[in-house]
């Protein structure tokens, strides 16, 4: 039975309708509470995402450098899946830090070393220096390294 079908004269005597309205009110309060919690969690997630953005940018830069190696030789083919495995491995190997900024800095350094080591193992000796030069030039372009 719904509110629109209820008899206005006996609406307060209809126990079933009053119970349904009370349940609906409780559900609305629960939904309101969950929505408020979701907004708070969204703020926390957005803050964390921004803190780790530097790591993501570094990963993207290194991945695209790896992909461009196939212009040097068609033998150099690197998949996103393989890159992702090494990217995730960095989170396991780098020490935990209480300071997020310091952790991200350590993660970026660890990622550079991890990817360079991985890629260098598969490069011809004459191409290792070229790959290192690409990394250095990209870091200089991002103003991470000085030109001195």
N, CA, C and O atoms as a DFTB+ gen file, in Angstrom:
592 C
 N C O
     1  1       0.855      -1.167       0.000
     2  2       0.000       0.000       0.000
     3  2       0.905       1.235       0.000
     4  3       1.901       1.275       0.723
     5  1       0.567       2.220      -0.793
     6  2       1.402       3.405      -0.877
     7  2       0.685       4.604      -0.284
     8  3      -0.510       4.566       0.007
     9  1       1.440       5.649      -0.118
    10  2       0.925       6.876       0.479
    11  2      -0.146       7.513      -0.401
    12  3      -1.116       8.080       0.103
    13  1       0.030       7.420      -1.693
    14  2      -0.950       8.038      -2.596
    15  2      -2.296       7.320      -2.579
    16  3      -3.319       7.938      -2.871
    17  1      -2.321       6.021      -2.242
    18  2      -3.566       5.249      -2.210
    19  2      -4.216       5.253      -0.822
    20  3      -5.321       4.733      -0.662
    21  1      -3.556       5.826       0.172
    22  2      -4.069       5.790       1.544
    23  2      -5.254       6.735       1.708
    24  3      -5.339       7.774       1.054
    25  1      -6.155       6.353       2.589
    26  2      -7.332       7.163       2.915
    27  2      -6.889       8.285       3.861
    28  3      -6.371       8.005       4.942
    29  1      -7.088       9.566       3.465
    30  2      -6.620      10.682       4.293
    31  2      -7.246      10.704       5.688
    32  3      -6.634      11.222       6.622
    33  1      -8.425      10.165       5.844
    34  2      -9.094      10.198       7.146
    35  2      -8.468       9.215       8.133
    36  3      -8.456       9.467       9.338
    37  1      -7.948       8.093       7.625
    38  2      -7.405       7.053       8.506
    39  2      -5.910       6.841       8.306
    40  3      -5.374       5.785       8.643
    41  1      -5.252       7.836       7.764
    42  2      -3.829       7.677       7.427
    43  2      -2.956       7.417       8.650
    44  3      -2.004       6.641       8.564
    45  1      -3.251       8.035       9.764
    46  2      -2.448       7.841      10.974
    47  2      -2.734       6.503      11.648
    48  3      -1.921       6.021      12.437
    49  1      -3.872       5.905      11.346
    50  2      -4.210       4.603      11.922
    51  2      -3.615       3.446      11.116
    52  3      -3.609       2.303      11.572
    53  1      -3.122       3.744       9.935
    54  2      -2.572       2.708       9.053
    55  2      -1.140       2.400       9.498
    56  3      -0.200       3.086       9.096
    57  1      -0.981       1.379      10.317
    58  2       0.314       0.999      10.905
    59  2       1.304       0.573       9.821
    60  3       2.481       0.928       9.874
    61  1       0.827      -0.177       8.855
    62  2       1.711      -0.671       7.788
    63  2       2.314       0.505       7.008
    64  3       3.505       0.499       6.695
    65  1       1.502       1.493       6.703
    66  2       1.972       2.668       5.976
    67  2       2.967       3.474       6.814
    68  3       3.979       3.944       6.294
    69  1       2.685       3.630       8.082
    70  2       3.599       4.366       8.964
    71  2       4.941       3.647       9.055
    72  3       5.989       4.292       9.049
    73  1       4.917       2.322       9.139
    74  2       6.159       1.537       9.186
    75  2       6.947       1.687       7.891
    76  3       8.168       1.836       7.916
    77  1       6.245       1.647       6.757
    78  2       6.924       1.827       5.469
    79  2       7.560       3.212       5.379
    80  3       8.682       3.353       4.894
    81  1       6.850       4.219       5.842
    82  2       7.407       5.576       5.829
    83  2       8.633       5.681       6.742
    84  3       9.608       6.353       6.405
    85  1       8.576       5.022       7.884
    86  2       9.722       5.030       8.806
    87  2      10.932       4.326       8.177
    88  3      12.060       4.803       8.307
    89  1      10.703       3.198       7.499
    90  2      11.789       2.483       6.807
    91  2      12.386       3.347       5.705
    92  3      13.604       3.393       5.536
    93  1      11.535       4.025       4.965
    94  2      12.002       4.897       3.892
    95  2      12.844       6.034       4.458
    96  3      13.862       6.410       3.877
    97  1      12.419       6.574       5.582
    98  2      13.158       7.648       6.228
    99  2      14.543       7.150       6.671
   100  3      15.542       7.846       6.494
   101  1      14.593       5.945       7.245
   102  2      15.868       5.367       7.673
   103  2      16.786       5.127       6.477
   104  3      17.985       5.395       6.550
   105  1      16.226       4.621       5.375
   106  2      17.025       4.384       4.163
   107  2      17.565       5.701       3.619
   108  3      18.715       5.765       3.187
   109  1      16.747       6.750       3.636
   110  2      17.195       8.061       3.157
   111  2      18.333       8.592       4.020
   112  3      19.290       9.163       3.496
   113  1      18.241       8.413       5.333
   114  2      19.311       8.851       6.233
   115  2      20.592       8.054       5.982
   116  3      21.692       8.607       5.993
   117  1      20.433       6.744       5.755
   118  2      21.590       5.891       5.472
   119  2      22.259       6.323       4.170
   120  3      23.484       6.417       4.098
   121  1      21.458       6.584       3.151
   122  2      22.004       7.019       1.866
   123  2      22.719       8.361       2.007
   124  3      23.784       8.565       1.425
   125  1      22.141       9.256       2.765
   126  2      22.755      10.562       2.995
   127  2      24.105      10.404       3.699
   128  3      25.077      11.073       3.348
   129  1      24.157       9.519       4.691
   130  2      25.399       9.264       5.414
   131  2      26.451       8.653       4.495
   132  3      27.612       9.063       4.512
   133  1      26.039       7.669       3.689
   134  2      26.975       7.012       2.754
   135  2      27.486       8.005       1.717
   136  3      28.656       7.956       1.336
   137  1      26.628       8.899       1.260
   138  2      27.043       9.919       0.298
   139  2      28.077      10.846       0.905
   140  3      29.057      11.208       0.254
   141  1      27.859      11.229       2.145
   142  2      28.808      12.095       2.851
   143  2      30.157      11.386       3.010
   144  3      31.206      11.992       2.790
   145  1      30.131      10.115       3.387
   146  2      31.360       9.332       3.522
   147  2      32.077       9.202       2.179
   148  3      33.302       9.304       2.112
   149  1      31.311       8.977       1.113
   150  2      31.898       8.834      -0.223
   151  2      32.603      10.122      -0.646
   152  3      33.668      10.072      -1.262
   153  1      32.017      11.266      -0.320
   154  2      32.651      12.540      -0.661
   155  2      33.949      12.731       0.116
   156  3      34.926      13.246      -0.427
   157  1      33.966      12.320       1.382
   158  2      35.188      12.420       2.187
   159  2      36.273      11.503       1.636
   160  3      37.439      11.891       1.570
   161  1      35.895      10.288       1.240
   162  2      36.856       9.347       0.660
   163  2      37.371       9.881      -0.676
   164  3      38.554       9.736      -0.986
   165  1      36.499      10.492      -1.460
   166  2      36.903      11.070      -2.743
   167  2      37.963      12.149      -2.544
   168  3      38.915      12.234      -3.319
   169  1      37.804      12.964      -1.520
   170  2      38.789      14.010      -1.224
   171  2      40.139      13.383      -0.871
   172  3      41.185      13.856      -1.316
   173  1      40.110      12.319      -0.071
   174  2      41.353      11.631       0.316
   175  2      42.018      11.006      -0.904
   176  3      43.236      11.092      -1.063
   177  1      41.224      10.379      -1.763
   178  2      41.767       9.745      -2.969
   179  2      42.374      10.795      -3.899
   180  3      43.466      10.593      -4.431
   181  1      41.684      11.895      -4.094
   182  2      42.209      12.956      -4.958
   183  2      43.519      13.524      -4.423
   184  3      44.434      13.815      -5.194
   185  1      43.609      13.681      -3.106
   186  2      44.851      14.178      -2.494
   187  2      45.990      13.179      -2.721
   188  3      47.102      13.568      -3.077
   189  1      45.706      11.897      -2.512
   190  2      46.733      10.868      -2.720
   191  2      47.156      10.806      -4.183
   192  3      48.338      10.649      -4.489
   193  1      46.192      10.929      -5.078
   194  2      46.501      10.890      -6.508
   195  2      47.457      12.021      -6.874
   196  3      48.408      11.821      -7.628
   197  1      47.199      13.196      -6.340
   198  2      48.061      14.330      -6.633
   199  2      49.469      14.129      -6.070
   200  3      50.453      14.535      -6.688
   201  1      49.559      13.506      -4.905
   202  2      50.868      13.274      -4.297
   203  2      51.706      12.314      -5.128
   204  3      52.929      12.448      -5.171
   205  1      51.080      11.353      -5.785
   206  2      51.799      10.356      -6.584
   207  2      51.852      10.702      -8.068
   208  3      52.321       9.891      -8.867
   209  1      51.386      11.872      -8.450
   210  2      51.373      12.262      -9.862
   211  2      52.783      12.293     -10.456
   212  3      52.969      11.938     -11.619
   213  1      53.764      12.709      -9.679
   214  2      55.147      12.732     -10.159
   215  2      55.642      11.353     -10.550
   216  3      56.370      11.199     -11.530
   217  1      55.247      10.358      -9.785
   218  2      55.622       8.972     -10.100
   219  2      54.975       8.534     -11.406
   220  3      55.612       7.876     -12.227
   221  1      53.738       8.890     -11.595
   222  2      53.035       8.519     -12.818
   223  2      53.661       9.201     -14.032
   224  3      53.827       8.585     -15.084
   225  1      54.005      10.469     -13.876
   226  2      54.640      11.195     -14.975
   227  2      55.986      10.601     -15.349
   228  3      56.323      10.485     -16.527
   229  1      56.743      10.230     -14.342
   230  2      58.049       9.602     -14.597
   231  2      57.872       8.261     -15.300
   232  3      58.612       7.935     -16.228
   233  1      56.895       7.495     -14.854
   234  2      56.624       6.206     -15.492
   235  2      56.229       6.367     -16.947
   236  3      56.687       5.611     -17.805
   237  1      55.387       7.340     -17.230
   238  2      54.968       7.580     -18.615
   239  2      56.161       7.989     -19.475
   240  3      56.329       7.496     -20.591
   241  1      56.982       8.886     -18.953
   242  2      58.151       9.326     -19.699
   243  2      59.079       8.158     -20.024
   244  3      59.537       8.024     -21.159
   245  1      59.355       7.317     -19.034
   246  2      60.246       6.175     -19.253
   247  2      59.630       5.150     -20.209
   248  3      60.331       4.571     -21.039
   249  1      58.335       4.932     -20.091
   250  2      57.681       3.978     -20.992
   251  2      57.786       4.439     -22.447
   252  3      58.089       3.641     -23.334
   253  1      57.539       5.710     -22.686
   254  2      57.608       6.192     -24.067
   255  2      59.035       6.213     -24.589
   256  3      59.251       6.080     -25.793
   257  1      60.011       6.379     -23.707
   258  2      61.406       6.244     -24.133
   259  2      61.701       4.803     -24.540
   260  3      62.406       4.561     -25.520
   261  1      61.161       3.854     -23.787
   262  2      61.361       2.438     -24.120
   263  2      60.745       2.109     -25.477
   264  3      61.333       1.380     -26.275
   265  1      59.587       2.640     -25.722
   266  2      58.904       2.362     -26.986
   267  2      59.676       2.939     -28.175
   268  3      59.722       2.329     -29.243
   269  1      60.277       4.106     -27.987
   270  2      60.996       4.730     -29.102
   271  2      62.286       3.995     -29.454
   272  3      62.886       4.270     -30.492
   273  1      62.713       3.079     -28.617
   274  2      63.922       2.312     -28.932
   275  2      63.742       1.436     -30.170
   276  3      64.729       1.036     -30.786
   277  1      62.507       1.133     -30.540
   278  2      62.324       0.315     -31.741
   279  2      62.697       1.091     -33.003
   280  3      62.836       0.493     -34.070
   281  1      62.861       2.401     -32.903
   282  2      63.348       3.184     -34.042
   283  2      64.846       2.975     -34.234
   284  3      65.359       3.113     -35.345
   285  1      65.542       2.643     -33.155
   286  2      66.964       2.351     -33.228
   287  2      67.178       0.974     -33.856
   288  3      68.024       0.802     -34.734
   289  1      66.408       0.010     -33.395
   290  2      66.464      -1.342     -33.941
   291  2      65.100      -1.989     -33.749
   292  3      64.468      -1.841     -32.703
   293  1      64.660      -2.705     -34.768
   294  2      63.348      -3.353     -34.674
   295  2      63.330      -4.482     -33.635
   296  3      62.266      -5.004     -33.302
   297  1      64.489      -4.851     -33.134
   298  2      64.569      -5.896     -32.108
   299  2      64.043      -5.429     -30.754
   300  3      63.649      -6.242     -29.918
   301  1      64.042      -4.125     -30.549
   302  2      63.652      -3.587     -29.248
   303  2      62.134      -3.350     -29.210
   304  3      61.635      -2.315     -29.652
   305  1      61.442      -4.316     -28.684
   306  2      59.988      -4.228     -28.547
   307  2      59.654      -4.455     -27.073
   308  3      60.005      -5.491     -26.509
   309  1      58.986      -3.501     -26.457
   310  2      58.645      -3.597     -25.046
   311  2      57.141      -3.415     -24.881
   312  3      56.553      -2.472     -25.411
   313  1      56.537      -4.322     -24.146
   314  2      55.095      -4.261     -23.955
   315  2      54.755      -3.448     -22.707
   316  3      55.557      -3.312     -21.783
   317  1      53.560      -2.927     -22.720
   318  2      53.071      -2.197     -21.547
   319  2      52.932      -3.143     -20.363
   320  3      53.167      -2.751     -19.220
   321  1      52.554      -4.380     -20.633
   322  2      52.402      -5.370     -19.559
   323  2      53.733      -5.623     -18.848
   324  3      53.784      -5.679     -17.620
   325  1      54.799      -5.773     -19.621
   326  2      56.120      -5.991     -19.018
   327  2      56.562      -4.747     -18.244
   328  3      57.095      -4.850     -17.139
   329  1      56.339      -3.583     -18.830
   330  2      56.709      -2.340     -18.154
   331  2      55.956      -2.202     -16.832
   332  3      56.522      -1.778     -15.825
   333  1      54.675      -2.566     -16.848
   334  2      53.855      -2.466     -15.648
   335  2      54.385      -3.363     -14.534
   336  3      54.363      -2.984     -13.363
   337  1      54.860      -4.546     -14.900
   338  2      55.436      -5.444     -13.887
   339  2      56.634      -4.800     -13.193
   340  3      56.759      -4.867     -11.970
   341  1      57.510      -4.179     -13.973
   342  2      58.676      -3.521     -13.380
   343  2      58.272      -2.270     -12.609
   344  3      58.871      -1.950     -11.582
   345  1      57.263      -1.566     -13.099
   346  2      56.750      -0.385     -12.406
   347  2      56.233      -0.782     -11.026
   348  3      56.551      -0.130     -10.031
   349  1      55.444      -1.840     -10.963
   350  2      54.875      -2.286      -9.685
   351  2      55.946      -2.849      -8.749
   352  3      55.838      -2.740      -7.528
   353  1      56.970      -3.447      -9.333
   354  2      58.052      -4.012      -8.526
   355  2      58.761      -2.924      -7.719
   356  3      59.261      -3.183      -6.624
   357  1      58.801      -1.724      -8.258
   358  2      59.447      -0.606      -7.560
   359  2      58.749      -0.327      -6.234
   360  3      59.409      -0.032      -5.237
   361  1      57.418      -0.420      -6.212
   362  2      56.682      -0.170      -4.974
   363  2      57.029      -1.198      -3.900
   364  3      56.976      -0.898      -2.707
   365  1      57.381      -2.403      -4.325
   366  2      57.744      -3.452      -3.374
   367  2      59.170      -3.295      -2.873
   368  3      59.464      -3.630      -1.725
   369  1      60.060      -2.788      -3.722
   370  2      61.476      -2.755      -3.372
   371  2      61.911      -1.479      -2.656
   372  3      62.864      -1.502      -1.877
   373  1      61.227      -0.377      -2.910
   374  2      61.630       0.898      -2.291
   375  2      61.127       0.931      -0.852
   376  3      60.012       0.507      -0.548
   377  1      61.985       1.448       0.022
   378  2      61.668       1.535       1.449
   379  2      60.441       2.400       1.710
   380  3      60.203       3.394       1.024
   381  1      59.669       2.003       2.712
   382  2      58.508       2.800       3.119
   383  2      59.002       4.054       3.830
   384  3      59.964       4.011       4.596
   385  1      58.334       5.164       3.567
   386  2      58.648       6.438       4.215
   387  2      57.369       6.998       4.817
   388  3      56.281       6.805       4.275
   389  1      57.505       7.686       5.932
   390  2      56.347       8.358       6.521
   391  2      55.974       9.606       5.731
   392  3      54.797       9.941       5.596
   393  1      56.979      10.278       5.219
   394  2      56.769      11.493       4.430
   395  2      56.468      11.090       2.982
   396  3      57.298      10.466       2.322
   397  1      55.289      11.447       2.500
   398  2      54.864      11.051       1.152
   399  2      55.764      11.665       0.085
   400  3      56.118      10.987      -0.880
   401  1      56.138      12.919       0.237
   402  2      56.994      13.576      -0.758
   403  2      58.332      12.854      -0.877
   404  3      58.848      12.668      -1.979
   405  1      58.890      12.451       0.258
   406  2      60.154      11.708       0.254
   407  2      59.960      10.330      -0.378
   408  3      60.821       9.857      -1.119
   409  1      58.842       9.698      -0.085
   410  2      58.542       8.377      -0.680
   411  2      58.435       8.476      -2.193
   412  3      58.978       7.640      -2.916
   413  1      57.743       9.483      -2.666
   414  2      57.600       9.649      -4.120
   415  2      58.962       9.899      -4.754
   416  3      59.261       9.363      -5.821
   417  1      59.784      10.708      -4.103
   418  2      61.140      10.969      -4.612
   419  2      61.937       9.662      -4.700
   420  3      62.619       9.416      -5.695
   421  1      61.851       8.832      -3.666
   422  2      62.545       7.546      -3.675
   423  2      61.963       6.611      -4.726
   424  3      62.703       5.867      -5.370
   425  1      60.650       6.642      -4.906
   426  2      60.014       5.801      -5.920
   427  2      60.459       6.199      -7.323
   428  3      60.730       5.338      -8.160
   429  1      60.532       7.487      -7.575
   430  2      60.966       7.962      -8.898
   431  2      62.399       7.525      -9.169
   432  3      62.707       7.040     -10.257
   433  1      63.273       7.694      -8.185
   434  2      64.673       7.264      -8.346
   435  2      64.756       5.758      -8.557
   436  3      65.500       5.281      -9.412
   437  1      63.986       5.018      -7.770
   438  2      63.970       3.563      -7.921
   439  2      63.439       3.129      -9.274
   440  3      63.931       2.167      -9.862
   441  1      62.434       3.838      -9.766
   442  2      61.873       3.505     -11.074
   443  2      62.889       3.747     -12.183
   444  3      63.038       2.926     -13.088
   445  1      63.579       4.863     -12.108
   446  2      64.615       5.137     -13.123
   447  2      65.657       4.032     -13.155
   448  3      66.022       3.537     -14.221
   449  1      66.129       3.652     -11.983
   450  2      67.149       2.601     -11.914
   451  2      66.602       1.267     -12.385
   452  3      67.266       0.553     -13.137
   453  1      65.401       0.925     -11.954
   454  2      64.784      -0.352     -12.318
   455  2      64.601      -0.459     -13.836
   456  3      64.963      -1.469     -14.439
   457  1      64.049       0.564     -14.434
   458  2      63.784       0.536     -15.875
   459  2      65.088       0.576     -16.661
   460  3      65.235      -0.146     -17.647
   461  1      66.031       1.408     -16.242
   462  2      67.303       1.449     -16.959
   463  2      68.007       0.088     -16.906
   464  3      68.535      -0.384     -17.913
   465  1      68.008      -0.526     -15.741
   466  2      68.652      -1.838     -15.597
   467  2      67.961      -2.874     -16.465
   468  3      68.624      -3.653     -17.150
   469  1      66.640      -2.891     -16.443
   470  2      65.868      -3.852     -17.228
   471  2      66.107      -3.672     -18.726
   472  3      66.367      -4.640     -19.440
   473  1      66.018      -2.442     -19.190
   474  2      66.178      -2.181     -20.624
   475  2      67.621      -2.424     -21.049
   476  3      67.860      -2.978     -22.122
   477  1      68.583      -2.021     -20.228
   478  2      69.996      -2.175     -20.585
   479  2      70.393      -3.635     -20.769
   480  3      71.273      -3.944     -21.572
   481  1      69.760      -4.513     -20.043
   482  2      70.085      -5.937     -20.185
   483  2      69.796      -6.449     -21.596
   484  3      70.454      -7.377     -22.069
   485  1      68.830      -5.855     -22.256
   486  2      68.454      -6.321     -23.593
   487  2      69.015      -5.497     -24.726
   488  3      68.743      -5.791     -25.890
   489  1      69.793      -4.469     -24.420
   490  2      70.329      -3.603     -25.470
   491  2      71.717      -4.049     -25.895
   492  3      72.479      -4.601     -25.101
   493  1      72.031      -3.802     -27.153
   494  2      73.402      -3.962     -27.601
   495  2      74.238      -2.903     -26.893
   496  3      73.727      -1.846     -26.520
   497  1      75.515      -3.187     -26.711
   498  2      76.391      -2.283     -25.972
   499  2      76.385      -0.895     -26.601
   500  3      76.377       0.109     -25.889
   501  1      76.390      -0.835     -27.920
   502  2      76.442       0.464     -28.602
   503  2      75.156       1.278     -28.409
   504  3      75.152       2.486     -28.645
   505  1      74.065       0.628     -27.982
   506  2      72.794       1.329     -27.805
   507  2      72.527       1.714     -26.343
   508  3      71.623       2.503     -26.070
   509  1      73.298       1.168     -25.412
   510  2      73.095       1.501     -24.000
   511  2      73.337       2.982     -23.726
   512  3      72.580       3.631     -23.004
   513  1      74.405       3.495     -24.317
   514  2      74.726       4.903     -24.115
   515  2      73.654       5.800     -24.749
   516  3      73.331       6.862     -24.216
   517  1      73.118       5.372     -25.866
   518  2      72.052       6.129     -26.518
   519  2      70.807       6.190     -25.633
   520  3      70.178       7.241     -25.513
   521  1      70.454       5.067     -25.017
   522  2      69.294       5.040     -24.129
   523  2      69.531       5.922     -22.904
   524  3      68.642       6.666     -22.490
   525  1      70.718       5.839     -22.332
   526  2      71.056       6.690     -21.195
   527  2      71.009       8.159     -21.581
   528  3      70.529       8.990     -20.811
   529  1      71.503       8.482     -22.766
   530  2      71.463       9.858     -23.250
   531  2      70.013      10.339     -23.394
   532  3      69.704      11.481     -23.052
   533  1      69.139       9.489     -23.889
   534  2      67.724       9.859     -24.006
   535  2      67.128      10.180     -22.638
   536  3      66.387      11.151     -22.485
   537  1      67.455       9.365     -21.662
   538  2      66.945       9.603     -20.301
   539  2      67.472      10.932     -19.760
   540  3      66.713      11.734     -19.216
   541  1      68.778      11.158     -19.913
   542  2      69.386      12.384     -19.397
   543  2      68.794      13.608     -20.085
   544  3      68.471      14.595     -19.424
   545  1      68.648      13.551     -21.405
   546  2      68.077      14.692     -22.128
   547  2      66.629      14.956     -21.700
   548  3      66.216      16.109     -21.574
   549  1      65.878      13.908     -21.483
   550  2      64.490      14.086     -21.044
   551  2      64.437      14.690     -19.648
   552  3      63.583      15.531     -19.365
   553  1      65.351      14.261     -18.768
   554  2      65.397      14.834     -17.415
   555  2      65.833      16.290     -17.445
   556  3      65.357      17.103     -16.653
   557  1      66.738      16.618     -18.358
   558  2      67.137      18.014     -18.516
   559  2      65.966      18.837     -19.056
   560  3      65.756      19.976     -18.639
   561  1      65.220      18.265     -19.969
   562  2      64.057      18.945     -20.530
   563  2      63.015      19.233     -19.443
   564  3      62.372      20.283     -19.451
   565  1      62.859      18.302     -18.523
   566  2      61.911      18.480     -17.409
   567  2      62.509      19.331     -16.286
   568  3      61.848      19.565     -15.274
   569  1      63.742      19.791     -16.451
   570  2      64.465      20.613     -15.466
   571  2      64.733      19.847     -14.178
   572  3      64.818      20.436     -13.100
   573  1      64.865      18.539     -14.296
   574  2      65.244      17.729     -13.146
   575  2      66.760      17.770     -12.975
   576  3      67.269      17.766     -11.854
   577  1      67.472      17.810     -14.095
   578  2      68.925      17.899     -14.078
   579  2      69.360      19.263     -14.595
   580  3      68.723      19.843     -15.475
   581  1      70.470      19.771     -14.027
   582  2      71.044      21.015     -14.536
   583  2      71.871      20.711     -15.765
   584  3      72.263      19.568     -15.998
   585  1      72.131      21.732     -16.540
   586  2      72.907      21.562     -17.763
   587  2      74.408      21.574     -17.502
   588  3      75.194      21.423     -18.438
   589  1      74.814      21.748     -16.272
   590  2      76.243      21.858     -15.941
   591  2      76.917      20.524     -15.978
   592  3      78.118      20.432     -15.725
